[in-house]
């Protein structure tokens, strides 16, 4: 269980910020732009904090064919900051908790929110919010199973174990996701 937990945390980090060398390439490592090989970064409207307007800009920057299945991905501290945002017109919170007991998701601007500890927190120029249809945006290729090799010879009288898992990940459709950058 400890090995699986360590692999899981390492993979999650690589899927977000991995450099692609000996690990998956993370979706936050791509340059800003709208061409192939680039992911568009949308300014959230303030140099140092989240804004309700920023979430609206980010949502409507995404093509409508991906919007119905899109999900926000943020660090838990960014989620906390987003929960405090209010609609500039009506004064109600833009964060809408689910009213269904079996549905733990909440929404911002009508889209579900998920947390990832590997996402950056809110700071100037941080890529703090991702909105994507992750089924179309990013593919994870995982060879099933963890290979464990027992080594009773290297560190006598101790026995060492080597664990290995093969996994990859990369962006498939650059238009299926947008990144919200904390910038005016």
C-alpha positions as CSV (number, residue, x, y, z in Angstrom):
1,X,0.0,0.0,0.0
2,X,2.9,2.4,0.8
3,X,4.4,1.8,-2.6
4,X,1.1,2.3,-4.4
5,X,0.5,5.5,-2.4
6,X,4.0,6.9,-3.3
7,X,3.5,6.0,-7.0
8,X,0.1,7.7,-7.0
9,X,1.4,10.9,-5.5
10,X,4.4,11.0,-7.9
11,X,2.2,10.3,-10.9
12,X,-0.2,13.1,-9.9
13,X,2.6,15.6,-9.7
14,X,3.9,14.5,-13.1
15,X,0.5,14.8,-14.8
16,X,0.3,18.5,-13.6
17,X,4.0,19.7,-13.8
18,X,6.1,16.9,-15.1
19,X,8.8,17.7,-17.7
20,X,8.3,14.6,-19.8
21,X,11.8,13.3,-19.2
22,X,11.5,9.9,-17.6
23,X,8.0,10.9,-16.5
24,X,4.7,12.1,-18.0
25,X,4.6,15.7,-19.3
26,X,2.3,17.9,-17.2
27,X,-0.4,20.1,-18.8
28,X,1.0,23.2,-17.0
29,X,4.3,22.9,-18.8
30,X,3.0,23.9,-22.2
31,X,3.5,27.4,-23.6
32,X,0.7,29.9,-23.8
33,X,-1.0,30.2,-27.2
34,X,-3.6,28.9,-29.5
35,X,-1.5,26.9,-32.0
36,X,-0.8,23.2,-31.9
37,X,1.5,22.4,-28.9
38,X,0.2,25.4,-26.9
39,X,-2.5,25.8,-24.3
40,X,-4.3,29.1,-24.1
41,X,-3.9,31.0,-20.8
42,X,-6.7,33.3,-19.8
43,X,-5.9,36.3,-17.5
44,X,-8.2,36.0,-14.5
45,X,-8.5,39.8,-14.2
46,X,-6.4,40.6,-11.1
47,X,-2.6,40.5,-10.5
48,X,-2.8,38.7,-7.2
49,X,-6.2,37.2,-6.5
50,X,-9.1,35.3,-8.0
51,X,-12.1,37.2,-9.3
52,X,-15.7,36.1,-10.2
53,X,-15.2,37.8,-13.6
54,X,-12.1,35.7,-14.1
55,X,-14.0,32.5,-13.8
56,X,-16.6,33.8,-16.3
57,X,-13.8,34.7,-18.7
58,X,-12.2,31.3,-18.3
59,X,-15.5,29.4,-18.8
60,X,-16.4,31.2,-22.0
61,X,-12.9,30.9,-23.4
62,X,-13.5,27.2,-23.7
63,X,-15.2,26.0,-26.8
64,X,-18.9,25.0,-26.3
65,X,-18.3,21.5,-27.5
66,X,-16.2,20.9,-24.4
67,X,-18.1,23.0,-21.9
68,X,-20.8,20.5,-21.0
69,X,-18.3,18.0,-19.7
70,X,-15.6,20.5,-18.4
71,X,-14.3,20.5,-14.9
72,X,-12.3,23.1,-12.9
73,X,-9.1,21.8,-11.3
74,X,-7.6,23.8,-8.5
75,X,-5.5,23.5,-5.3
76,X,-7.6,23.2,-2.2
77,X,-6.4,26.7,-1.0
78,X,-7.5,28.1,-4.4
79,X,-10.9,26.4,-3.9
80,X,-11.1,28.1,-0.5
81,X,-10.5,31.5,-2.1
82,X,-13.0,30.7,-4.9
83,X,-15.7,29.8,-2.3
84,X,-15.4,33.3,-0.9
85,X,-16.1,35.0,-4.3
86,X,-19.4,36.8,-4.8
87,X,-21.3,37.6,-7.9
88,X,-20.7,41.3,-8.6
89,X,-24.3,41.9,-9.7
90,X,-26.4,40.0,-7.1
91,X,-24.0,39.6,-4.3
92,X,-24.6,35.9,-4.0
93,X,-21.6,33.4,-3.9
94,X,-20.5,32.0,-7.2
95,X,-19.7,28.7,-5.4
96,X,-22.8,26.5,-5.4
97,X,-22.7,23.5,-3.1
98,X,-24.6,20.4,-4.2
99,X,-28.0,19.9,-2.7
100,X,-27.9,16.1,-3.4
101,X,-26.5,14.1,-0.5
102,X,-24.9,11.5,-2.8
103,X,-23.2,14.1,-5.0
104,X,-20.2,15.6,-3.3
105,X,-19.4,18.0,-6.1
106,X,-19.9,21.7,-6.1
107,X,-20.0,24.1,-9.0
108,X,-18.6,27.4,-10.0
109,X,-20.5,29.1,-12.9
110,X,-22.4,25.8,-13.3
111,X,-19.3,23.6,-13.8
112,X,-18.0,21.0,-11.3
113,X,-14.8,21.7,-9.2
114,X,-12.1,19.1,-8.3
115,X,-9.1,19.6,-6.1
116,X,-5.5,18.6,-6.8
117,X,-2.7,19.3,-4.3
118,X,-0.2,19.6,-7.2
119,X,-1.9,22.7,-8.7
120,X,-0.3,26.0,-7.8
121,X,-1.9,28.3,-5.2
122,X,-3.1,31.8,-6.0
123,X,-0.1,34.1,-6.5
124,X,1.0,36.6,-9.1
125,X,1.5,34.9,-12.5
126,X,0.4,31.5,-11.1
127,X,-1.4,29.0,-13.4
128,X,-3.9,28.4,-10.6
129,X,-7.0,27.2,-12.4
130,X,-7.5,24.7,-15.2
131,X,-10.8,24.3,-16.9
132,X,-10.9,21.3,-19.3
133,X,-12.9,18.3,-20.6
134,X,-10.2,16.1,-19.2
135,X,-11.4,13.0,-21.2
136,X,-10.5,14.9,-24.4
137,X,-7.7,17.1,-23.0
138,X,-5.2,14.8,-21.3
139,X,-4.5,11.1,-21.7
140,X,-2.9,8.8,-19.1
141,X,-1.4,5.6,-20.4
142,X,-0.9,3.1,-17.6
143,X,0.7,-0.3,-18.0
144,X,-1.1,-2.4,-15.4
145,X,0.7,-3.5,-12.3
146,X,3.7,-2.7,-10.3
147,X,6.8,-4.8,-10.7
148,X,8.7,-5.6,-7.5
149,X,12.1,-7.1,-7.5
150,X,13.7,-8.7,-4.4
151,X,17.4,-8.1,-3.9
152,X,19.0,-10.2,-1.1
153,X,22.6,-9.6,-2.3
154,X,23.4,-5.9,-2.5
155,X,23.0,-4.8,1.2
156,X,23.6,-8.0,3.2
157,X,22.2,-8.9,5.7
158,X,19.3,-6.7,4.6
159,X,16.9,-7.4,1.7
160,X,16.1,-4.5,-0.6
161,X,13.1,-4.3,-2.8
162,X,12.9,-2.3,-6.1
163,X,9.5,-1.3,-7.4
164,X,8.7,-0.1,-10.9
165,X,5.7,1.1,-12.7
166,X,5.3,2.3,-16.3
167,X,3.0,5.2,-16.9
168,X,2.8,8.1,-19.4
169,X,0.6,11.1,-19.9
170,X,0.3,14.0,-22.4
171,X,-2.1,16.5,-23.8
172,X,-4.3,15.1,-26.6
173,X,-6.5,18.0,-27.6
174,X,-5.0,21.5,-26.9
175,X,-8.4,23.1,-27.5
176,X,-10.2,21.0,-24.8
177,X,-8.6,22.9,-21.9
178,X,-7.8,26.5,-20.8
179,X,-5.6,27.6,-18.0
180,X,-6.4,30.5,-15.8
181,X,-3.4,32.6,-14.9
182,X,-3.5,35.1,-12.0
183,X,-2.7,38.2,-14.0
184,X,-4.4,41.5,-14.7
